[in-house]
Amino acid sequence: MTTSTPQKCAKEGCSCMAQPGSKYCSTQCEDSKKFMTLKCLCGHPECAG
């Protein structure tokens, strides 16, 4: 049995945990992965970005 540990979202500036099976917490972060932003726009209230 394998267990996966939660990973931080791969989008720079985002402090959320990635969705299971993904490197990102949301489609917003995945869609904007090529753009550098000063503030994360994922929309999760717990995100400190």
Summary of the structure (lengths in Angstrom):
residues: 49
radius of gyration: 11.0
end to end distance: 34.4
largest distance: 39.7
contacts: 113
relative contact order: 0.28
helix: 10%
strand: 4%
